[in-house]
Amino acid sequence: MKKLIICVLCFATTQGFAQFRLDVRGSFTPSNFWQTDGYGGLPTGAQTREISSFQGGLQGEYDLGYSGITLQASVLFAENGSNIGNTQGFIDNANYTIGYSSSYLRLYSVRVPVEALYKFDINSSWKVFGGFGLYVAKNISGTEKGYYEAYSNNSNSVYNFNINNKVKFNNDPSSATQGVSNVTNFDFGGDLFIGVEHKRWQFRAGYDRGFVRLYHTSYANMGNAFWDLGLAYRIFGHYRKAPAL
């Protein structure tokens, strides 16, 4: 009886691993923030612009039989953020008026996307695929750096000041020009993607949008929105051949 149980477990494990593949994955991500007006009822005066960022890590795939449907999960180290330009800067000092500010907010996180995709065989070497999924990310560090121009109401002179803030993780509002840059601890969002696979290589292009307000001021709410242009290489596993009819 013990031998039978061991044989069954070995067979199940072998079958399970036959459906599993492991890839190393990296992506170039043109990152930005979505933006909505905040609480004051005033125009934000803020503009968000793309920055170049990245993500990379390991990706696992598990086939659901021979249906072409695959479950995919990854563990990625990721950079995201935005270039925030503010044409209507805000500072609590009656002696100055901020005419313009520009800062680069860069966030570093551990991101875990879980996705479902469908793969279609073109031939024995080429496949195309498309899918969707959700991701959760734990933000672990970040900076906001840049400058702002302050117009003195007393001397009518223009002064340049640096922004060099270390990000803190909480839900409080931010004021970069006052040295305060706050970001939420976690991000959560969804993605859509398409791609092509050739033997061990996989290329994908997708779009991710966060559902969480990561960063906000008294005038604007912002969250992640980024493209994902990625390349993966299989380091373990292979596709099973369908049984002959």
Secondary structure in CASP SS format (residue, H / E / C, confidence):
PFRMAT SS
TARGET T0000
AUTHOR 0000-0000-0000
METHOD secondary structure of the structure
MODEL  1
M C 1.00
K H 1.00
K H 1.00
L H 1.00
I H 1.00
I H 1.00
C H 1.00
V H 1.00
L H 1.00
C H 1.00
F H 1.00
A H 1.00
T H 1.00
T H 1.00
Q H 1.00
G H 1.00
F H 1.00
A H 1.00
Q C 1.00
F E 1.00
R E 1.00
L E 1.00
D E 1.00
V E 1.00
R E 1.00
G E 1.00
S E 1.00
F E 1.00
T E 1.00
P E 1.00
S E 1.00
N E 1.00
F E 1.00
W E 1.00
Q E 1.00
T E 1.00
D E 1.00
G C 1.00
Y C 1.00
G C 1.00
G C 1.00
L C 1.00
P C 1.00
T C 1.00
G C 1.00
A E 1.00
Q E 1.00
T E 1.00
R E 1.00
E C 1.00
I E 1.00
S E 1.00
S E 1.00
F E 1.00
Q E 1.00
G E 1.00
G E 1.00
L E 1.00
Q E 1.00
G E 1.00
E E 1.00
Y E 1.00
D E 1.00
L C 1.00
G C 1.00
Y C 1.00
S C 1.00
G C 1.00
I E 1.00
T E 1.00
L E 1.00
Q E 1.00
A E 1.00
S E 1.00
V E 1.00
L E 1.00
F E 1.00
A E 1.00
E E 1.00
N E 1.00
G E 1.00
S E 1.00
N E 1.00
I E 1.00
G E 1.00
N E 1.00
T C 1.00
Q C 1.00
G C 1.00
F C 1.00
I C 1.00
D C 1.00
N C 1.00
A C 1.00
N C 1.00
Y E 1.00
T E 1.00
I E 1.00
G E 1.00
Y E 1.00
S E 1.00
S E 1.00
S E 1.00
Y E 1.00
L E 1.00
R E 1.00
L E 1.00
Y E 1.00
S E 1.00
V E 1.00
R E 1.00
V E 1.00
P E 1.00
V E 1.00
E E 1.00
A E 1.00
L E 1.00
Y E 1.00
K E 1.00
F E 1.00
D E 1.00
I C 1.00
N C 1.00
S C 1.00
S C 1.00
W E 1.00
K E 1.00
V E 1.00
F E 1.00
G E 1.00
G E 1.00
F E 1.00
G E 1.00
L E 1.00
Y E 1.00
V E 1.00
A E 1.00
K E 1.00
N E 1.00
I E 1.00
S E 1.00
G E 1.00
T E 1.00
E E 1.00
K E 1.00
G E 1.00
Y E 1.00
Y E 1.00
E E 1.00
A E 1.00
Y E 1.00
S E 1.00
N C 1.00
N C 1.00
S C 1.00
N C 1.00
S C 1.00
V E 1.00
Y E 1.00
N E 1.00
F E 1.00
N E 1.00
I E 1.00
N E 1.00
N E 1.00
K E 1.00
V C 1.00
K E 1.00
F E 1.00
N C 1.00
N C 1.00
D C 1.00
P C 1.00
S C 1.00
S E 1.00
A H 1.00
T H 1.00
Q H 1.00
G C 1.00
V E 1.00
S C 1.00
N E 1.00
V E 1.00
T C 1.00
N C 1.00
F E 1.00
D E 1.00
F E 1.00
G E 1.00
G E 1.00
D E 1.00
L E 1.00
F E 1.00
I E 1.00
G E 1.00
V E 1.00
E E 1.00
H E 1.00
K C 1.00
R C 1.00
W E 1.00
Q E 1.00
F E 1.00
R E 1.00
A E 1.00
G E 1.00
Y E 1.00
D E 1.00
R E 1.00
G E 1.00
F C 1.00
V C 1.00
R C 1.00
L C 1.00
Y E 1.00
H E 1.00
T C 1.00
S C 1.00
Y C 1.00
A E 1.00
N E 1.00
M E 1.00
G E 1.00
N E 1.00
A E 1.00
F E 1.00
W E 1.00
D E 1.00
L E 1.00
G E 1.00
L E 1.00
A E 1.00
Y E 1.00
R E 1.00
I E 1.00
F E 1.00
G C 1.00
H C 1.00
Y C 1.00
R C 1.00
K C 1.00
A C 1.00
P C 1.00
A C 1.00
L C 1.00
END
